[in-house]
């Protein structure tokens, strides 16, 4: 039996080394679980956004007085939709 087998500092170091190894081995699984939750949240928000945009969009667009404001709003909505789609795609890749 080695001299320091009963040493509390050695046992503590071995414990924390095993915990660090476990954390390294389970990191990918934890990240994939988190990405799955983000995917669900992004998909839900995207669904709400699309529903509101299609239901209220035309009415609100007609309320704007200038054509420039209408065009700006349309471009911003399209950019937001593209970014939301990209976020959903990347979340699916991560999960």
C-alpha positions as CSV (number, residue, x, y, z in Angstrom):
1,X,0.0,0.0,0.0
2,X,1.5,3.4,-0.9
3,X,2.4,5.8,1.9
4,X,-0.1,8.5,0.8
5,X,-3.1,6.2,0.0
6,X,-4.8,7.4,3.2
7,X,-3.9,11.0,2.7
8,X,-7.1,13.2,2.6
9,X,-5.5,15.6,0.2
10,X,-4.8,12.9,-2.3
11,X,-8.4,11.5,-2.0
12,X,-9.7,15.0,-2.5
13,X,-7.6,15.5,-5.5
14,X,-8.6,12.2,-7.0
15,X,-12.3,13.0,-6.4
16,X,-12.0,16.4,-8.1
17,X,-10.1,14.9,-11.0
18,X,-12.8,12.3,-11.5
19,X,-15.4,15.1,-11.4
20,X,-13.5,17.1,-14.0
21,X,-13.3,14.0,-16.2
22,X,-17.0,13.4,-15.9
23,X,-17.8,17.1,-16.7
24,X,-15.6,16.9,-19.9
25,X,-17.3,13.7,-21.0
26,X,-20.8,14.9,-20.5
27,X,-20.4,18.5,-21.9
28,X,-21.5,17.7,-25.4
29,X,-24.7,15.9,-24.1
30,X,-25.6,18.9,-21.9
31,X,-25.0,21.4,-24.8
32,X,-27.2,19.3,-27.1
33,X,-30.0,19.3,-24.4
34,X,-29.7,23.1,-24.1
35,X,-29.8,23.5,-27.9
36,X,-32.9,21.5,-28.1
37,X,-34.6,23.8,-25.6
38,X,-33.5,26.8,-27.5
39,X,-34.8,25.3,-30.7
40,X,-38.2,24.8,-29.1
41,X,-38.2,28.4,-27.8
42,X,-37.1,29.9,-31.2
43,X,-39.7,27.8,-33.1
44,X,-42.5,29.0,-30.7
45,X,-41.5,32.6,-31.0
46,X,-41.2,32.3,-34.8
47,X,-44.7,30.8,-34.9
48,X,-46.2,33.6,-32.9
49,X,-44.4,36.2,-35.0
50,X,-45.6,34.7,-38.2
51,X,-49.2,34.4,-37.0
52,X,-49.3,38.0,-35.8
53,X,-47.6,39.3,-39.0
54,X,-50.1,37.5,-41.3
55,X,-53.1,38.5,-39.3
56,X,-52.3,42.1,-38.3
57,X,-49.7,42.9,-41.0
58,X,-51.9,44.0,-43.9
59,X,-54.1,46.2,-41.6
60,X,-51.1,47.9,-39.9
61,X,-49.3,48.3,-43.2
62,X,-52.2,50.2,-44.7
63,X,-52.2,52.6,-41.7
64,X,-48.7,53.8,-42.6
65,X,-48.9,57.0,-44.7
66,X,-45.7,57.0,-46.7
67,X,-44.5,54.4,-49.2
68,X,-41.0,54.6,-47.7
69,X,-42.3,53.6,-44.2
70,X,-44.2,50.7,-45.7
71,X,-41.1,49.5,-47.6
72,X,-39.0,49.9,-44.5
73,X,-41.4,47.9,-42.5
74,X,-41.6,45.1,-45.1
75,X,-37.8,44.9,-45.3
76,X,-37.5,44.7,-41.5
77,X,-40.1,42.0,-41.2
78,X,-38.4,40.0,-44.0
79,X,-35.0,40.4,-42.3
80,X,-36.5,39.4,-38.9
81,X,-38.1,36.3,-40.5
82,X,-34.8,35.3,-42.2
83,X,-32.9,35.7,-39.0
84,X,-35.4,33.6,-37.1
85,X,-35.3,30.9,-39.8
86,X,-31.5,30.9,-39.6
87,X,-31.6,30.7,-35.8
88,X,-34.0,27.7,-36.0
89,X,-31.7,26.0,-38.5
90,X,-28.6,26.5,-36.4
91,X,-30.4,25.3,-33.3
92,X,-31.5,22.2,-35.1
93,X,-27.9,21.6,-36.1
94,X,-26.7,22.0,-32.6
95,X,-29.3,19.6,-31.2
